[in-house]
Amino acid sequence: MAINTVIATCLMLAAQTYSVPPAVIVGIMQVEGGRIGQVVGPNKNGTFDLGPMQINTMWLPSLAKYWRVNYNTAYRMVKDDPCVNVNVAAWILRQRLNESRNLTLAIAHYHSKTPRFGYVYARKVIGAMRGLNLIQD
């Protein structure tokens, strides 16, 4: 099975598991532009972004605790396993949606709760979804 097929399958299952729109996960993946095994950073706050969905390392302590693994194991899982990476992205989006009760705001907060960064990001994700014909005006 090709890697794109694996990621697409994982993406659909993650969207279903966390009850988030798969089109939004695709849009986020398109904007993030990450790859399996990729590490980007450091960011201004010293964190790094991992894998296809560019999951920020700030999430790793919580994930490691939840998964009952050490930080380094959580790091490798998020960085190197595309299914784990996409599932974490869907989980983050679900948390942001639960907090905001608004999909556009949840997309913005996926990236940053700082409005000037989050809203720019949400516009990029919505633009990516439009560009892929996943949404229409």
N, C-alpha and C positions, 0 to 999 in steps of 0.2 A: 504494500500500500504506500503510495507517495506521501511525503511529509505534509503537503498541502491538504490532502484528503484526511490525514490524521488530525491536523489542527482544525479543519472544518468540522469534523465529527465531534471533537472535544468542545469546540465552541458552541455547537448546537446543544450538546448535553449540559454544558455549564449554564447556558442561557435558560434552559428548561429547569435545571436544578435550582437556580436562584431567582427564577421568574423575572428575568430581565429580557428586553427585546434583543434578539440576536443581531439585528441590524445595527444597534448601538455598539455592541461588542466589535462587530466588523469595522465600524467607523473609528472606534478607538484604536483598534489594531492598525488601521490604515494610517492614522495620524501619528501614532507612536513609531511605526516603522521598524520595530525591533526584530531581532532574529534569535533563534535558539542559541543559548550560550553567550549571548552578548551582554556586556557590562558597559554602561555609559556613565560617566561622571569623572570626578566627583561633582555633585551639584553644589550650589552656594552654601547649603547647610551641611555639607559633608557626606550626604547620602549618595547612593548610586541607584541606577535604574537597570532592571534585569529582564532579559528575555524578550519574547515577541511583544508583550503588552507593556514592557518597560515598567515593571512593578518596582516601586520605590522600596529601598531597604528599610525604611522606617517601619514597614509592616512586619518585618521578619521576627522581632521579639514576640509579638502576639501570635504569629503563625507557629513559631517554634514551640511555644508553650501549648497551644491548642493541639498541635500534632505530636507533642511529647518527644521532640527531638532537640538536638542542640542547634545553636544559631548557624553553624557552618553547614549542617545537613539541610536546614531550611533554605539557606542561601543557594546551595547546589540544586535543590529540588525546584526552586522558583526559576533559577537561571537556565537549567538544562532540560527540564521536562516541560514540553509545550502544553501538555494537558493540565499540569499543575498550574502553570503560568496563566493560562486562560481561565481556569477555575478561580484563581485568586482574583483576577480582574473582575469576573462576574460577581464574586462575593463582595468586593469593594464597592462596585456599582450598586448592588443591592443594599448595602449599608447606607450609602449616600442617598439612595432613593427612600429608604425608611426614614431617614432624618429629615429630608426636605419635602417629601411627598410631591415632587415636581421633577419630571424627567430631565428637562433642560438644566435645572439647577443641580441635579444629581450628576449629570455629565460634567458640568463645570467643576463641581466639588470632587469629582474623581481625580482631577488634576490639581486643583487648589481651591481652598475656601476663600482666598483673597480675590475679590471680585474682578480686579483688573487683569488677573491672570486666568481665572476660571472661565469668565465669559468669553474671552478670546479663544480659549481652548474649546469650549462648547460650540462656538461658531465654526471652528475648524472641523470638528467631528460631524456636525450637521452637514457641512459642505462636502465632506468625504462621503457621507451616506447619499447625498444628492448625486454626487459624481458617479457613484456606483449604481445609481437608479434604485436605491433601497427605500427612498422616500420621495414623495412628490409634493409640490406646493398645492 
